[in-house]
Amino acid sequence: MAAQESMPIEVHAVGTVEASAVIQVKSQISGTLIRVAFAEGSNVNEDDLLFQIDPRPYEEALRQAQASLKRDSALLNQAQANLAKDIAQSKSLQADAERYAQLAKDGVVSKSQTDQTTAAAESNKASINADEAAIESARAALESDGTAIDTAKLNLSYCEIHSPVSGRVGNVLVHQGNLIAANSATPLVTINRLEPIWVSFGVPEEHLSTIRKSAEGRQLPVTVSLQNDPAQKATGALSVIDNTVDTTTGIIRLKATFNNKDRLLWPGQFVDAALILGTQQNVVVVPAEAVQPGLRGQMVYVVKPDQTVETRTVTVGLTRGSKVVIAKGLKLGETVVTDGQLRLFPGARIRPVPAGSIDSQQL
């Protein structure tokens, strides 16, 4: 019997499960791999130790940088002490040069003595300039040493490679004992983040305007079920509507996000996805097996009051489970045949069977 119900408005598609992050773990330094700290195919947490590279060359580089810092600090102190000494001497030498210049005017001392005191004062000024240059050079060397120490510490920290995300690791591609290169084309291991996880699917562009309108101001729920076990379901929310329709296929790509706490979804799986756009209120529905293909489209056999049947062309709407929406061609309360349609023809008389379904045997 045609009944009145509320039916969710859904768009169905086949989706592909994708990890929400795929991390290819590589080394930022070269060295010998001395430790693999996890088991292949296991779960890891963010900041867990994954690999350890021989730190000895980088510890030595740090010690050398620290030694250079001490040496250049001593050179700076020496240059500052020389400057202080030369500044102190400059006062005495400048005073002698001025006194001898006055005495030379008075004819008390010779010109050669005056020239000697003046030359000593000028030489002292040159020494002061050299001391100041040595101080600047030492300070620049100290800055370079500080940079070298920071670089050495950073390289030393790279000897331990930690997981950037929580997820599941795959096969180890470089094993303990191997010499690895910095930023090699081959990653050490790949990590897939499974919580949350994404399901990507495409729908015809004719649904795009409805999807965009329905998504305004709210998240649209998406339900997926496993193809090999439809009873296994997960519910998430639409998170991405692609910015371009594929011109070759007329498909718009969508992406839904699932928390995946139970790890039901796995990267690479194919799933059946249903995007729920809303709910149709008070629509006419019949069992899906009542709808049959006809010459003019889809049709149903309607039982008349005298227990004979007639064919009725109908316009079918959404299908959900075992029920289908009849958008046009059938009234609420009309009885339809759900079994034995192959033996029916217009005007055939039928009778109900005890189970409540319709028997199509002629009387």
Secondary structure, DSSP 4 states (H G I P E B T S, - for coil): --EEEEEEEEEEEEEEEEEEEEEEE--SS-EEEEEE-S-TT-EE-TT-EEEEE--HHHHHHHHHHHHHHHHHHHHHHHHHHHHHHHHHHHHHHHHHHHHHHHHHHHTSS-HHHHHHHHHHHHHHHHHHHHHHHHHHHHHHHHHHHHHHHHHHHHHHHTTEEE-SSSEEE---SS-TT-EE-TT-SS-SEEEEEEEEEEEEEEEEGGGHHHHHHHHTTSPPEEEEEETTEEEEEEEEEEEEEEEEE-TTT-EEEEEEEE--TT----TT-EEEEEEEEEEEEEEEEEEGGG-EEETTEEEEEEEPTTSBEEEEE-EEEEEETTEEEEEES--TT-EE--S-GGG--TT-B-EE-TTSSEE----
